[in-house]
Amino acid sequence: MLELGLKTLIAYLLGSLMGALLVGVARGVDIREQGSGNAGGTNALRTQGFWFAAATVVIDVGKGWLAAGWLPGFEIPGIAADSAVNRGWLTAACAAAAVIGHVWPLFHEFRGGKGGATLVGALLALSPWIVAVVLAVWLVVVMLTGLVGLATMTAAVSVPIAIWVLGPQGKALPAFAIAMAALIVFAHRSNIGRMNAGTEPRMNRLWLLRPRNPGP
């Protein structure tokens, strides 16, 4: 169990490295004090521009991939691989810990992002085909509503559904998917409040069905 505990802890610490805040150090800004106050890619794009947001997403996706795709197989010096630990559950635990670290980062006062990009990175390692489903669902919802938060929540919920529809995947992956979908929705609770109040910002560039102003 020592291997499981250590690797889960490392994954959480890896997840706690926030892309938006690391890039923000170079620019001298803290995007948690701007826009929506969220340390994620969407707020980075709205407040700092494309390249800042792109760097943020690369870091956040990358740490999810490292936690799920590299860390479970990494040999920690002095710590033998535990044959009693199921590799699938170890991978799921590391992936989940990275997403949790992104939402509640130890290094940044437990004020992080919503977890979407880090979840995508983990899914790239766990089951790449699911990423195509996630991105398709996200894009369709944004095009229909312009609401990035709603799109992210819907895409997260689509993951366990896709796993269930497309066949048996063992127990670890479905459990991970269900837990992460719940976490992503919980992390978006402020977005849900703004949606109910009608004050949630929309991504107009991708919102294809937005109302058009009538001509003169």
C-alpha positions as CSV (number, residue, x, y, z in Angstrom):
1,M,0.0,0.0,0.0
2,L,3.0,2.3,0.4
3,E,3.4,2.5,-3.4
4,L,-0.3,3.4,-3.8
5,G,-0.1,6.1,-1.1
6,L,3.1,7.7,-2.4
7,K,2.1,7.7,-6.0
8,T,-1.3,9.1,-5.2
9,L,0.4,11.9,-3.1
10,I,2.8,12.7,-6.0
11,A,-0.1,12.8,-8.4
12,Y,-1.9,15.3,-6.1
13,L,1.2,17.5,-5.9
14,L,1.6,17.3,-9.6
15,G,-2.0,18.4,-10.1
16,S,-1.4,21.3,-7.7
17,L,1.0,22.9,-10.2
18,M,-1.5,25.3,-11.8
19,G,-0.8,26.2,-15.4
20,A,-2.5,29.6,-15.3
21,L,-0.6,30.5,-12.1
22,L,2.8,29.3,-13.3
23,V,2.4,31.2,-16.6
24,G,1.0,34.2,-14.6
25,V,4.3,34.4,-12.6
26,A,6.2,35.2,-15.8
27,R,3.7,37.9,-16.6
28,G,3.3,39.2,-13.1
29,V,-0.5,38.5,-12.9
30,D,-2.8,36.3,-10.8
31,I,-5.8,35.5,-12.9
32,R,-7.7,34.5,-9.8
33,E,-8.0,38.3,-9.2
34,Q,-9.4,38.9,-12.7
35,G,-12.5,37.9,-14.7
36,S,-14.4,35.0,-13.1
37,G,-11.5,34.4,-10.6
38,N,-11.0,30.9,-11.9
39,A,-7.4,29.7,-12.5
40,G,-8.3,27.8,-15.7
41,G,-8.0,28.1,-19.4
42,T,-11.3,29.9,-20.1
43,N,-10.6,32.7,-17.7
44,A,-7.0,32.8,-19.0
45,L,-8.3,33.3,-22.5
46,R,-10.8,36.0,-21.5
47,T,-8.4,38.0,-19.4
48,Q,-4.9,37.3,-20.9
49,G,-5.3,36.2,-24.5
50,F,-4.7,33.2,-26.6
51,W,-1.1,32.4,-26.0
52,F,-1.4,32.7,-22.2
53,A,-4.4,30.4,-22.4
54,A,-2.7,27.9,-24.7
55,A,0.3,27.6,-22.4
56,T,-2.1,27.1,-19.5
57,V,-4.0,24.3,-21.2
58,V,-0.8,22.6,-22.3
59,I,0.5,22.5,-18.7
60,D,-2.9,21.4,-17.2
61,V,-3.4,18.7,-19.8
62,G,0.2,17.6,-19.6
63,K,0.1,17.0,-15.8
64,G,-3.1,14.9,-16.2
65,W,-1.3,12.8,-18.8
66,L,1.8,12.4,-16.6
67,A,-0.2,11.4,-13.6
68,A,-2.2,8.7,-15.4
69,G,0.2,7.6,-18.1
70,W,3.7,7.9,-16.6
71,L,3.5,7.9,-12.8
72,P,1.8,4.5,-12.2
73,G,4.7,2.7,-13.9
74,F,7.4,4.9,-12.4
75,E,9.8,3.0,-10.1
76,I,10.3,5.1,-7.0
77,P,13.8,4.5,-5.6
78,G,13.7,2.3,-2.6
79,I,10.0,1.5,-3.0
80,A,9.2,-1.9,-4.6
81,A,6.1,-2.3,-6.8
82,D,3.3,-3.7,-4.6
83,S,1.9,-6.9,-6.2
84,A,-1.2,-6.6,-4.0
85,V,-2.2,-3.3,-5.7
86,N,-4.2,-3.6,-8.8
87,R,-2.6,-1.6,-11.6
88,G,-5.9,-0.3,-12.9
89,W,-6.9,1.0,-9.5
90,L,-3.5,2.5,-9.0
91,T,-3.7,4.4,-12.3
92,A,-7.3,5.6,-11.6
93,A,-6.1,6.8,-8.1
94,C,-3.2,8.8,-9.6
95,A,-5.4,10.3,-12.3
96,A,-8.1,11.3,-9.8
97,A,-5.5,12.8,-7.5
98,A,-4.2,15.0,-10.2
99,V,-7.6,16.4,-11.0
100,I,-8.3,16.9,-7.3
101,G,-5.0,18.7,-7.0
102,H,-6.0,21.0,-9.9
103,V,-9.3,21.9,-8.2
104,W,-7.7,22.3,-4.7
105,P,-4.0,23.0,-5.2
106,L,-1.8,22.7,-2.2
107,F,0.7,25.3,-3.5
108,H,-1.9,27.9,-4.3
109,E,-4.1,28.2,-1.2
110,F,-6.4,25.5,-2.4
111,R,-7.9,27.9,-5.0
112,G,-7.6,26.2,-8.4
113,G,-9.5,25.6,-11.6
114,K,-12.4,23.4,-12.5
115,G,-10.5,20.3,-13.5
116,G,-11.6,19.9,-17.1
117,A,-8.2,20.2,-18.9
118,T,-6.5,17.9,-16.4
119,L,-9.3,15.3,-16.8
120,V,-8.7,15.4,-20.5
121,G,-5.0,14.8,-20.0
122,A,-5.7,11.8,-17.8
123,L,-8.2,10.4,-20.3
124,L,-5.6,10.7,-23.1
125,A,-3.5,8.2,-21.1
126,L,-6.4,6.0,-19.8
127,S,-8.5,5.7,-22.9
128,P,-7.7,8.1,-25.8
129,W,-10.9,7.3,-27.8
130,I,-13.0,8.8,-24.9
131,V,-11.3,12.2,-25.5
132,A,-12.9,12.3,-29.0
133,V,-16.3,11.9,-27.4
134,V,-15.5,14.5,-24.7
135,L,-14.3,17.1,-27.3
136,A,-17.3,16.5,-29.6
137,V,-19.8,16.9,-26.8
138,W,-18.0,20.0,-25.5
139,L,-17.9,21.6,-28.9
140,V,-21.6,20.9,-29.7
141,V,-22.8,22.3,-26.4
142,V,-20.7,25.5,-26.8
143,M,-22.0,25.9,-30.3
144,L,-25.6,25.5,-29.2
145,T,-25.4,27.6,-26.0
146,G,-22.1,29.5,-25.8
147,L,-21.7,28.4,-22.2
148,V,-18.3,26.9,-21.6
149,G,-19.1,25.8,-18.1
150,L,-22.2,23.9,-19.2
151,A,-20.2,22.3,-22.0
152,T,-17.5,21.2,-19.7
153,M,-20.0,19.7,-17.2
154,T,-21.9,17.9,-20.0
155,A,-18.6,16.6,-21.5
156,A,-17.6,15.2,-18.1
157,V,-20.9,13.5,-17.6
158,S,-20.6,12.0,-21.1
159,V,-17.5,10.0,-20.1
160,P,-19.1,7.4,-17.8
161,I,-22.0,7.2,-20.2
162,A,-19.7,6.5,-23.2
163,I,-17.8,3.9,-21.1
164,W,-21.1,2.1,-20.3
165,V,-22.4,2.2,-23.8
166,L,-19.2,1.0,-25.5
167,G,-18.6,-2.1,-23.3
168,P,-16.9,-3.5,-20.3
169,Q,-13.8,-1.7,-19.1
170,G,-13.2,-3.3,-15.7
171,K,-14.2,-1.5,-12.6
172,A,-11.5,1.1,-12.1
173,L,-12.2,3.2,-15.2
174,P,-16.0,3.5,-14.7
175,A,-15.5,4.4,-11.1
176,F,-12.9,7.0,-12.0
177,A,-15.2,8.5,-14.7
178,I,-18.3,8.7,-12.3
179,A,-16.2,10.3,-9.5
180,M,-14.7,12.8,-11.9
181,A,-18.0,13.7,-13.5
182,A,-19.4,14.5,-10.0
183,L,-16.3,16.5,-9.1
184,I,-16.4,18.6,-12.3
185,V,-20.1,19.4,-11.7
186,F,-19.3,20.3,-8.1
187,A,-16.4,22.5,-9.2
188,H,-18.8,24.4,-11.5
189,R,-21.3,25.2,-8.8
190,S,-20.6,29.0,-9.2
191,N,-21.2,28.7,-12.9
192,I,-24.5,26.9,-12.3
193,G,-25.5,29.8,-10.0
194,R,-24.7,32.4,-12.7
195,M,-26.5,30.3,-15.3
196,N,-29.6,30.3,-13.2
197,A,-29.2,34.1,-12.7
198,G,-28.7,34.7,-16.4
199,T,-25.3,36.3,-15.8
200,E,-22.9,33.6,-17.0
201,P,-20.6,34.9,-19.8
202,R,-20.9,33.2,-23.2
203,M,-18.2,32.4,-25.7
204,N,-19.6,34.3,-28.7
205,R,-16.9,33.2,-31.1
206,L,-18.2,29.6,-30.9
207,W,-21.8,30.3,-30.1
208,L,-23.3,29.7,-33.5
209,L,-27.0,29.8,-32.5
210,R,-26.8,33.1,-30.6
211,P,-29.6,35.6,-31.2
212,R,-28.9,38.0,-34.0
213,N,-29.7,41.7,-33.6
214,P,-32.4,42.6,-36.0
215,G,-31.4,44.9,-38.8
216,P,-32.6,48.5,-39.2
